[in-house]
Amino acid sequence: MTGLDKIIKQIQIDADNTTEGIKAKSEAQCNSLLSDAKAQAEAIREKGKADAEKKYSDIIARAESAASLEERKILLFTKQEIIRDMIANTTNNLVNLPEDKYFDLIYKLISKYSNNADGVIFFNQTDLSRLPADFLQNANAASKGKLSLGGDAVQIDGGFILTYGGVDVNCSISSLISDNSEKISDAVAKCLFA
């Protein structure tokens, strides 16, 4: 082997070594870039998964909250409907009490709502036709003042109207229930829903 052949062989060995070094360095860089890209892709995937889970949880929470609100609204409406029905039934039941119990109620109402003055008591046609024979005697015993019976029937569901001069005291069943509807509703609600 000549000196030139040795130089060429040495150049060839050096070139091979340099090529191997460049190749190894390139492969290392490629592997590093690939590893970084995989790590970034995994981080993006995990963030996307976490974001999706949070959105899912938020949607479920909003749906549950809306359903709970709707349930409470329906329940409240149903309770109010039950209370209205019970009050309507109470009005009907009071108006249709047996005569003795009905007029016992009338005497109690006279005692509570009469004034300490002379007045006139008016009834609807149904009550006028079923007044007990001793009604005025019992009514005046319950009244704070003297009452006389009005001859004309009034248009009320039951109960009576007291007139003192030009001032009327409406003691019809529907008026009394209407005036006390909030107290009645509260009492009914406590009985039914406590």
PASEBA-1860 file (N, C-alpha, C; in nm, 3 decimals):
! residues 194
1> MTGLDKII> 0.083/-0.116/0.000/0.000/0.000/0.000/0.089/0.124/0.000 ~ 0.052/0.206/-0.081/0.133/0.325/-0.099/0.087/0.432/-0.004 ~ 0.162/0.534/0.005/0.128/0.644/0.095/-0.001/0.711/0.055 ~ -0.025/0.716/-0.075/-0.148/0.777/-0.122/-0.266/0.690/-0.087 ~ -0.248/0.559/-0.099/-0.356/0.466/-0.064/-0.386/0.476/0.084 ~ -0.282/0.491/0.164/-0.302/0.504/0.307/-0.378/0.631/0.339 ~ -0.347/0.739/0.273/-0.413/0.867/0.296/-0.560/0.856/0.255 ~ -0.585/0.792/0.142/-0.723/0.777/0.092/-0.800/0.688/0.190
9> KQIQIDAD> -0.736/0.580/0.236/-0.803/0.490/0.330/-0.832/0.564/0.460 ~ -0.736/0.646/0.504/-0.757/0.720/0.628/-0.872/0.822/0.609 ~ -0.878/0.886/0.492/-0.986/0.982/0.461/-1.119/0.908/0.461 ~ -1.116/0.785/0.404/-1.238/0.704/0.399/-1.284/0.669/0.541 ~ -1.189/0.628/0.628/-1.222/0.593/0.767/-1.275/0.715/0.840 ~ -1.206/0.829/0.821/-1.250/0.953/0.887/-1.389/0.994/0.836 ~ -1.414/0.978/0.708/-1.545/1.012/0.650/-1.652/0.919/0.706 ~ -1.619/0.790/0.717/-1.716/0.695/0.774/-1.746/0.728/0.920
17> NTTEGIKA> -1.640/0.758/0.993/-1.660/0.795/1.134/-1.743/0.922/1.146 ~ -1.717/1.021/1.065/-1.792/1.147/1.067/-1.936/1.120/1.027 ~ -1.957/1.036/0.926/-2.092/1.001/0.881/-2.167/0.931/0.993 ~ -2.099/0.835/1.060/-2.162/0.762/1.171/-2.197/0.860/1.284 ~ -2.109/0.955/1.310/-2.135/1.054/1.417/-2.254/1.142/1.382 ~ -2.255/1.186/1.255/-2.367/1.271/1.209/-2.497/1.191/1.213 ~ -2.490/1.064/1.169/-2.608/0.978/1.168/-2.658/0.955/1.310 ~ -2.566/0.927/1.403/-2.606/0.904/1.542/-2.665/1.030/1.602
25> KSEAQCNS> -2.601/1.144/1.573/-2.651/1.272/1.625/-2.788/1.302/1.566 ~ -2.809/1.277/1.437/-2.939/1.299/1.371/-3.046/1.209/1.432 ~ -3.011/1.081/1.454/-3.107/0.987/1.513/-3.144/1.031/1.655 ~ -3.044/1.079/1.729/-3.070/1.125/1.867/-3.162/1.247/1.863 ~ -3.136/1.340/1.770/-3.222/1.458/1.757/-3.363/1.418/1.715 ~ -3.372/1.324/1.620/-3.504/1.277/1.574/-3.579/1.211/1.689 ~ -3.512/1.127/1.765/-3.576/1.060/1.878/-3.619/1.162/1.983 ~ -3.536/1.261/2.008/-3.569/1.366/2.105/-3.691/1.446/2.057
33> LLSDAKAQ> -3.690/1.484/1.928/-3.804/1.558/1.872/-3.931/1.472/1.877 ~ -3.919/1.346/1.844/-4.034/1.256/1.846/-4.087/1.239/1.988 ~ -3.996/1.223/2.083/-4.035/1.209/2.223/-4.105/1.336/2.272 ~ -4.050/1.453/2.237/-4.112/1.581/2.275/-4.251/1.594/2.211 ~ -4.262/1.556/2.084/-4.390/1.565/2.014/-4.492/1.473/2.079 ~ -4.449/1.350/2.118/-4.539/1.257/2.185/-4.583/1.314/2.320 ~ -4.491/1.374/2.394/-4.523/1.432/2.525/-4.622/1.548/2.508 ~ -4.596/1.632/2.407/-4.689/1.744/2.381/-4.827/1.693/2.339
41> AEAIREKG> -4.830/1.592/2.256/-4.958/1.534/2.211/-5.033/1.475/2.330 ~ -4.960/1.406/2.420/-5.023/1.348/2.539/-5.076/1.458/2.631 ~ -4.999/1.567/2.646/-5.044/1.679/2.730/-5.170/1.744/2.670 ~ -5.172/1.761/2.539/-5.289/1.818/2.471/-5.409/1.725/2.488 ~ -5.387/1.594/2.473/-5.495/1.497/2.489/-5.549/1.499/2.632 ~ -5.462/1.503/2.731/-5.504/1.506/2.872/-5.580/1.635/2.903 ~ -5.531/1.747/2.848/-5.601/1.875/2.871/-5.738/1.872/2.805 ~ -5.746/1.819/2.685/-5.874/1.806/2.616/-5.970/1.716/2.692
49> KADAEKKY> -5.917/1.608/2.746/-6.000/1.516/2.824/-6.050/1.585/2.952 ~ -5.960/1.657/3.020/-5.999/1.728/3.143/-6.103/1.836/3.112 ~ -6.082/1.909/3.000/-6.179/2.013/2.961/-6.315/1.951/2.929 ~ -6.313/1.839/2.858/-6.438/1.772/2.822/-6.510/1.722/2.947 ~ -6.435/1.665/3.043/-6.496/1.617/3.167/-6.556/1.733/3.246 ~ -6.485/1.848/3.249/-6.538/1.964/3.321/-6.665/2.015/3.254 ~ -6.664/2.024/3.121/-6.784/2.069/3.049/-6.899/1.972/3.074 ~ -6.870/1.842/3.072/-6.972/1.740/3.098/-7.029/1.758/3.239
57> SDIIARAE> -6.940/1.776/3.337/-6.984/1.796/3.475/-7.069/1.922/3.488 ~ -7.027/2.030/3.421/-7.103/2.156/3.425/-7.241/2.138/3.363 ~ -7.248/2.069/3.251/-7.377/2.046/3.183/-7.468/1.962/3.273 ~ -7.413/1.858/3.333/-7.492/1.773/3.424/-7.541/1.853/3.544 ~ -7.453/1.934/3.603/-7.490/2.015/3.719/-7.601/2.114/3.683 ~ -7.589/2.179/3.567/-7.694/2.274/3.524/-7.825/2.201/3.498 ~ -7.818/2.084/3.436/-7.939/2.007/3.408/-8.005/1.962/3.538 ~ -7.925/1.916/3.634/-7.981/1.874/3.763/-8.043/1.992/3.837
65> SAASLEER> -7.976/2.107/3.831/-8.029/2.227/3.897/-8.160/2.271/3.833 ~ -8.166/2.269/3.700/-8.289/2.306/3.630/-8.401/2.208/3.661 ~ -8.369/2.080/3.666/-8.470/1.979/3.697/-8.520/1.996/3.840 ~ -8.431/2.025/3.932/-8.469/2.046/4.072/-8.559/2.169/4.085 ~ -8.526/2.275/4.015/-8.609/2.397/4.017/-8.747/2.368/3.960 ~ -8.751/2.297/3.849/-8.880/2.262/3.787/-8.963/2.175/3.880 ~ -8.898/2.081/3.948/-8.967/1.993/4.043/-9.027/2.077/4.157 ~ -8.949/2.174/4.210/-9.000/2.259/4.318/-9.117/2.344/4.270
73> KILLFTKQ> -9.110/2.394/4.146/-9.220/2.474/4.091/-9.346/2.390/4.079 ~ -9.332/2.268/4.028/-9.449/2.180/4.012/-9.507/2.146/4.149 ~ -9.420/2.117/4.244/-9.466/2.084/4.379/-9.538/2.203/4.443 ~ -9.484/2.322/4.428/-9.548/2.442/4.482/-9.684/2.465/4.417 ~ -9.690/2.453/4.285/-9.816/2.471/4.214/-9.919/2.369/4.262 ~ -9.877/2.244/4.279/-9.967/2.138/4.324/-10.017/2.166/4.465 ~ -9.927/2.209/4.553/-9.967/2.243/4.690/-10.068/2.358/4.689 ~ -10.042/2.461/4.607/-10.135/2.574/4.600/-10.271/2.530/4.547
81> EIIRDMIA> -10.270/2.440/4.452/-10.395/2.389/4.396/-10.473/2.310/4.502 ~ -10.402/2.230/4.579/-10.467/2.153/4.686/-10.527/2.247/4.789 ~ -10.453/2.351/4.825/-10.503/2.449/4.923/-10.626/2.520/4.870 ~ -10.623/2.562/4.743/-10.741/2.628/4.682/-10.862/2.535/4.684 ~ -10.839/2.410/4.649/-10.950/2.312/4.649/-11.005/2.292/4.790 ~ -10.916/2.283/4.887/-10.961/2.263/5.025/-11.042/2.384/5.074 ~ -10.997/2.505/5.039/-11.071/2.625/5.079/-11.207/2.628/5.011 ~ -11.212/2.593/4.883/-11.341/2.589/4.813/-11.433/2.484/4.877
89> NTTNNLVN> -11.377/2.369/4.911/-11.457/2.265/4.976/-11.504/2.310/5.114 ~ -11.420/2.384/5.184/-11.457/2.435/5.316/-11.575/2.531/5.304 ~ -11.571/2.621/5.207/-11.682/2.713/5.185/-11.810/2.634/5.161 ~ -11.802/2.538/5.074/-11.918/2.456/5.042/-11.968/2.379/5.165 ~ -11.874/2.322/5.240/-11.912/2.247/5.360/-11.977/2.336/5.466 ~ -11.926/2.457/5.483/-11.984/2.549/5.582/-12.126/2.589/5.542 ~ -12.145/2.622/5.416/-12.276/2.663/5.368/-12.377/2.548/5.380 ~ -12.330/2.426/5.368/-12.420/2.310/5.370/-12.419/2.234/5.502
97> LPEDKYFD> -12.376/2.298/5.610/-12.383/2.234/5.742/-12.528/2.203/5.777 ~ -12.550/2.105/5.862/-12.687/2.084/5.911/-12.735/2.213/5.981 ~ -12.866/2.236/5.978/-12.920/2.363/6.026/-12.874/2.400/6.166 ~ -12.877/2.307/6.260/-12.839/2.341/6.397/-12.693/2.386/6.405 ~ -12.604/2.316/6.337/-12.462/2.354/6.338/-12.439/2.483/6.260 ~ -12.511/2.498/6.151/-12.496/2.619/6.070/-12.534/2.742/6.153 ~ -12.647/2.736/6.222/-12.689/2.854/6.298/-12.607/2.872/6.426 ~ -12.547/2.766/6.479/-12.451/2.783/6.587/-12.332/2.865/6.537
105> LIYKLISK> -12.287/2.835/6.415/-12.180/2.914/6.353/-12.224/3.058/6.333 ~ -12.347/3.080/6.287/-12.398/3.216/6.266/-12.396/3.293/6.398 ~ -12.440/3.232/6.507/-12.442/3.302/6.637/-12.300/3.339/6.680 ~ -12.203/3.250/6.655/-12.064/3.281/6.690/-12.012/3.399/6.607 ~ -12.049/3.400/6.478/-12.006/3.510/6.391/-12.073/3.641/6.434 ~ -12.199/3.636/6.473/-12.268/3.756/6.522/-12.196/3.809/6.645 ~ -12.160/3.720/6.736/-12.090/3.759/6.858/-11.957/3.828/6.825 ~ -11.888/3.777/6.725/-11.756/3.830/6.690/-11.765/3.961/6.610
113> YSNNADGV> -11.859/3.971/6.517/-11.858/4.083/6.423/-11.964/4.191/6.448 ~ -12.053/4.170/6.544/-12.156/4.272/6.568/-12.097/4.393/6.638 ~ -12.164/4.506/6.619/-12.123/4.631/6.684/-12.213/4.657/6.804 ~ -12.169/4.744/6.889/-12.248/4.782/7.006/-12.348/4.889/6.965 ~ -12.438/4.849/6.875/-12.539/4.942/6.823/-12.653/4.858/6.767 ~ -12.766/4.927/6.738/-12.880/4.858/6.676/-12.850/4.838/6.528 ~ -12.880/4.720/6.477/-12.852/4.692/6.337/-12.954/4.598/6.278 ~ -12.938/4.575/6.148/-13.026/4.484/6.074/-12.938/4.374/6.016
121> IFFNQTDL> -12.989/4.248/6.025/-12.915/4.134/5.973/-12.988/4.081/5.850 ~ -12.912/4.059/5.742/-12.968/4.011/5.615/-12.907/3.875/5.579 ~ -12.992/3.789/5.522/-12.951/3.655/5.479/-12.986/3.634/5.332 ~ -12.931/3.528/5.274/-12.974/3.490/5.139/-13.109/3.418/5.150 ~ -13.170/3.390/5.037/-13.305/3.331/5.036/-13.307/3.193/5.104 ~ -13.206/3.113/5.081/-13.199/2.979/5.141/-13.200/2.988/5.293 ~ -13.116/3.076/5.349/-13.109/3.088/5.494/-13.235/3.151/5.553 ~ -13.295/3.246/5.480/-13.420/3.306/5.528/-13.528/3.200/5.543
129> SRLPADFL> -13.531/3.106/5.451/-13.637/3.004/5.453/-13.613/2.897/5.561 ~ -13.492/2.891/5.618/-13.466/2.788/5.719/-13.428/2.846/5.856 ~ -13.459/2.974/5.878/-13.428/3.035/6.008/-13.503/2.963/6.120 ~ -13.435/2.934/6.229/-13.504/2.873/6.343/-13.607/2.971/6.401 ~ -13.708/2.920/6.466/-13.815/3.004/6.523/-13.758/3.101/6.627 ~ -13.658/3.060/6.701/-13.601/3.146/6.805/-13.475/3.218/6.759 ~ -13.462/3.236/6.627/-13.339/3.296/6.573/-13.311/3.434/6.632 ~ -13.408/3.526/6.626/-13.382/3.662/6.672/-13.346/3.664/6.820
137> QNANAASK> -13.410/3.583/6.898/-13.380/3.578/7.041/-13.234/3.534/7.061 ~ -13.192/3.428/6.992/-13.053/3.378/7.003/-12.953/3.476/6.943 ~ -12.991/3.539/6.830/-12.902/3.635/6.765/-12.878/3.754/6.857 ~ -12.985/3.806/6.921/-12.970/3.921/7.009/-12.894/3.884/7.136 ~ -12.905/3.759/7.179/-12.827/3.714/7.294/-12.677/3.712/7.259 ~ -12.644/3.683/7.134/-12.505/3.678/7.089/-12.451/3.815/7.050 ~ -12.539/3.906/7.011/-12.500/4.037/6.958/-12.461/4.133/7.069 ~ -12.376/4.229/7.033/-12.338/4.334/7.127/-12.444/4.444/7.131
145> GKLSLGGD> -12.528/4.451/7.028/-12.639/4.546/7.021/-12.765/4.471/6.981 ~ -12.874/4.546/6.957/-13.001/4.482/6.920/-13.008/4.468/6.769 ~ -13.047/4.349/6.724/-13.058/4.321/6.582/-13.203/4.298/6.544 ~ -13.238/4.342/6.423/-13.368/4.307/6.364/-13.340/4.239/6.232 ~ -13.437/4.163/6.186/-13.419/4.083/6.065/-13.459/4.165/5.943 ~ -13.370/4.173/5.843/-13.399/4.239/5.717/-13.491/4.151/5.634 ~ -13.590/4.209/5.570/-13.689/4.131/5.498/-13.644/4.086/5.361 ~ -13.552/4.157/5.299/-13.509/4.124/5.163/-13.390/4.028/5.166
153> AVQIDGGF> -13.390/3.934/5.074/-13.277/3.841/5.061/-13.163/3.911/4.990 ~ -13.041/3.877/5.031/-12.922/3.933/4.967/-12.853/3.822/4.887 ~ -12.773/3.863/4.792/-12.704/3.767/4.704/-12.567/3.730/4.762 ~ -12.567/3.638/4.856/-12.444/3.586/4.914/-12.456/3.434/4.921 ~ -12.341/3.367/4.936/-12.342/3.220/4.938/-12.391/3.164/5.070 ~ -12.372/3.233/5.176/-12.411/3.191/5.310/-12.356/3.293/5.407 ~ -12.390/3.278/5.534/-12.347/3.380/5.629/-12.451/3.491/5.631 ~ -12.410/3.614/5.655/-12.504/3.725/5.667/-12.434/3.857/5.642
161> ILTYGGVD> -12.514/3.962/5.632/-12.463/4.099/5.624/-12.531/4.177/5.736 ~ -12.450/4.244/5.817/-12.501/4.332/5.922/-12.497/4.474/5.870 ~ -12.607/4.548/5.893/-12.612/4.687/5.850/-12.636/4.775/5.972 ~ -12.548/4.871/5.988/-12.560/4.970/6.096/-12.567/5.107/6.029 ~ -12.689/5.162/6.018/-12.704/5.287/5.945/-12.665/5.263/5.800 ~ -12.565/5.332/5.753/-12.518/5.314/5.615/-12.395/5.227/5.604 ~ -12.355/5.164/5.714/-12.232/5.085/5.714/-12.268/4.936/5.716 ~ -12.214/4.864/5.617/-12.238/4.720/5.609/-12.116/4.645/5.661
169> VNCSISSL> -12.143/4.537/5.734/-12.038/4.444/5.776/-12.068/4.313/5.706 ~ -11.983/4.280/5.607/-12.005/4.162/5.524/-11.951/4.038/5.595 ~ -12.040/3.958/5.644/-12.003/3.832/5.711/-12.049/3.713/5.629 ~ -12.048/3.729/5.496/-12.078/3.614/5.412/-11.963/3.516/5.423 ~ -11.991/3.390/5.405/-11.888/3.286/5.419/-11.771/3.313/5.323 ~ -11.804/3.344/5.198/-11.696/3.367/5.100/-11.614/3.490/5.136 ~ -11.678/3.595/5.188/-11.605/3.715/5.227/-11.514/3.688/5.345 ~ -11.564/3.616/5.445/-11.482/3.584/5.562/-11.362/3.497/5.523
177> ISDNSEKI> -11.387/3.402/5.436/-11.276/3.316/5.391/-11.177/3.397/5.308 ~ -11.227/3.484/5.222/-11.138/3.568/5.141/-11.055/3.660/5.229 ~ -11.119/3.722/5.328/-11.047/3.814/5.418/-10.939/3.742/5.499 ~ -10.959/3.615/5.523/-10.866/3.537/5.606/-10.791/3.432/5.525 ~ -10.788/3.449/5.393/-10.731/3.345/5.306/-10.585/3.314/5.336 ~ -10.507/3.415/5.371/-10.366/3.390/5.399/-10.350/3.304/5.525 ~ -10.424/3.338/5.631/-10.419/3.258/5.754/-10.469/3.116/5.727 ~ -10.577/3.106/5.651/-10.634/2.974/5.621/-10.535/2.892/5.539
185> SDAVAKCL> -10.475/2.955/5.439/-10.377/2.885/5.355/-10.259/2.836/5.438 ~ -10.210/2.921/5.527/-10.099/2.880/5.613/-10.138/2.763/5.702 ~ -10.257/2.769/5.760/-10.303/2.660/5.847/-10.321/2.531/5.770 ~ -10.380/2.540/5.650/-10.399/2.421/5.567/-10.264/2.363/5.527 ~ -10.172/2.450/5.489/-10.037/2.404/5.448/-9.968/2.333/5.563 ~ -9.981/2.387/5.685/-9.918/2.323/5.801/-9.978/2.185/5.825 ~ -10.110/2.174/5.811/-10.175/2.044/5.832/-10.136/1.944/5.724 ~ -10.133/1.988/5.600/-10.110/1.896/5.489/-9.963/1.865/5.464
193> FA> -9.877/1.965/5.480/-9.740/1.950/5.431/-9.634/1.960/5.540 ~ -9.673/1.955/5.665/-9.574/1.965/5.773/-9.499/1.836/5.791
END
